């Protein structure tokens, strides 16, 4: 493909969440040349699902993921069941949105718990329960391993290897990839096993590819992600591995950043488009 | 052993670094019932090595580790060599202090680099060069895997498995454990492979066991460690695994915390002693 026509791009609405709601984001992303969107459920709740769907469809955007289901480990069975119900609503929303997948941020330790293996067992139990329902709704589940610094409070699934083990255990025969993973360079770049795990990954299970960057000196655990190129991640190397898997989704920019939330969102989007050029070319080339 | 006589304890001087220099720390740790100390080189430089050694010896403290050597990945060969020379001085200091080990915080990415595997190769190269010199000086090297959130700026060795692979590659025949590891619960508690890796660990390579806790909601990447019991780590479970290896060192409290640095250091030490009781009993019991 030519330099003039790089591959397409999705933006996760968290990237502009302080500036735009989902409807404004959909309109502006499309106007500025973005072809996909990944909305968050709390932002959808603000405008209503119908408005979100209309704005996304009217602007011709592909939904690369719905954020998020998960948070499975709970302090008691009642909360566990209530959270499953919330995940069922998330599956229904993902279906309505024709989303490529429902992203699962699986949850950390229940308040007061020190039993991380117990939490991991609750994650497996919950996904096993939800998987047939997601499949019936035509929704692919994407386990997103989160950086180990979130193990306590957000997600006890912290490596791609762990996520793959879950997939292989809960859905050993899964030619359509109803259970798969979302790969975010921010969470996995440091992992010495990353390349081996990408080789182990059945391509049909790769549902999302998130890009951003890791600041060499990170100032905040949650809201200090960097724009591609401003950090230390060799994003292009990971993109080549992802491309080699035949990934057919769109790369998706997801940046939680106090810095970027303070910038004119049109400039944020323009910068996302510019800084993702190399990755988009890699994915386009390897897909052809 | 009885409840009245729990096992011994070491404190890392980083725990009281804002309140006490090494000499004051040695005097006060001993006076309050602590039996070991792990000093930092920058703190030793402030009082001079001879004063530090005298204070530590006069107070009958065991040196459970010298912090720290490492920082091996460098932007050019000149810096690489200069840093090796600094590590040679650290080996000499560890020898003078009769330290159980020299702790290696291996270093992150050189400024401007995105090549984490290249950084890891520089770590291996440096340790291979230093190991015979350390052995000649009677100093055991302890690779300390650091939490993946430090991969960019402090240490590209981020799991116990990675550290063991380095040991097994660089010192395959090492019955005296000249090359080993320092295990800090803060860095490894999240790792789903931790127990398997502790089973893989040759006991002779376990040179240090650091304890503290991980706050469920951590507010700062560097200076928000918790006192044992105030966080989510199942420290006693890890201590049982460490005890099962026949660990003969002292558990060592190492807490970087803006909160605890603002507390009367005598209270910090008293709290360390109290909150480490369970771990000390576990290590004493399993050693007998």
Boltz contact constraints between the chains, C-beta under 6 A:
constraints:
  - contact:
      token1: [A, 109]
      token2: [B, 232]
      max_distance: 6.0
  - contact:
      token1: [A, 114]
      token2: [B, 232]
      max_distance: 6.0
  - contact:
      token1: [A, 114]
      token2: [B, 234]
      max_distance: 6.0
  - contact:
      token1: [A, 148]
      token2: [B, 148]
      max_distance: 6.0
  - contact:
      token1: [A, 148]
      token2: [B, 190]
      max_distance: 6.0
  - contact:
      token1: [A, 149]
      token2: [B, 149]
      max_distance: 6.0
  - contact:
      token1: [A, 151]
      token2: [B, 190]
      max_distance: 6.0
  - contact:
      token1: [A, 152]
      token2: [B, 214]
      max_distance: 6.0
  - contact:
      token1: [A, 152]
      token2: [B, 216]
      max_distance: 6.0
  - contact:
      token1: [A, 152]
      token2: [B, 232]
      max_distance: 6.0
  - contact:
      token1: [A, 153]
      token2: [B, 216]
      max_distance: 6.0
  - contact:
      token1: [A, 153]
      token2: [B, 217]
      max_distance: 6.0
  - contact:
      token1: [A, 158]
      token2: [B, 190]
      max_distance: 6.0
  - contact:
      token1: [A, 162]
      token2: [B, 192]
      max_distance: 6.0
  - contact:
      token1: [A, 190]
      token2: [B, 148]
      max_distance: 6.0
  - contact:
      token1: [A, 190]
      token2: [B, 151]
      max_distance: 6.0
  - contact:
      token1: [A, 190]
      token2: [B, 158]
      max_distance: 6.0
  - contact:
      token1: [A, 192]
      token2: [B, 162]
      max_distance: 6.0
  - contact:
      token1: [A, 214]
      token2: [B, 152]
      max_distance: 6.0
  - contact:
      token1: [A, 216]
      token2: [B, 152]
      max_distance: 6.0
  - contact:
      token1: [A, 216]
      token2: [B, 153]
      max_distance: 6.0
  - contact:
      token1: [A, 217]
      token2: [B, 153]
      max_distance: 6.0
  - contact:
      token1: [A, 221]
      token2: [B, 218]
      max_distance: 6.0
  - contact:
      token1: [A, 232]
      token2: [B, 109]
      max_distance: 6.0
  - contact:
      token1: [A, 232]
      token2: [B, 114]
      max_distance: 6.0
  - contact:
      token1: [A, 232]
      token2: [B, 152]
      max_distance: 6.0
  - contact:
      token1: [A, 234]
      token2: [B, 114]
      max_distance: 6.0
